Amino acid sequence: MPLGIIGLGLAALGATIGNGLVVSNILSAIARQPELENKLRTYMFLGIAFIEGLFFIVLAMTFVLK
């Protein structure tokens, strides 16, 4: 089994765990201070975008280094 496939799987796992942590922490913050929901939602999408961007960089590097 090529190491690129294993690396891609680990990157996908890391991105999934990262997204879950971001969303769960944002939801707990919104539960504590509901008036900040709009601002926190913006930061949540920004954080998710960075995590997914990192995953796509790893995906591209998997094909480049193959």
Buried (B, 14 or more C-beta within 10 A) or exposed (E): EEEBEEBBEEBEEBBEEBBEEBEEEBEEBBEEEEEEEEEBEEEBEEBBEEBEEBBEEBBEBBEEEE
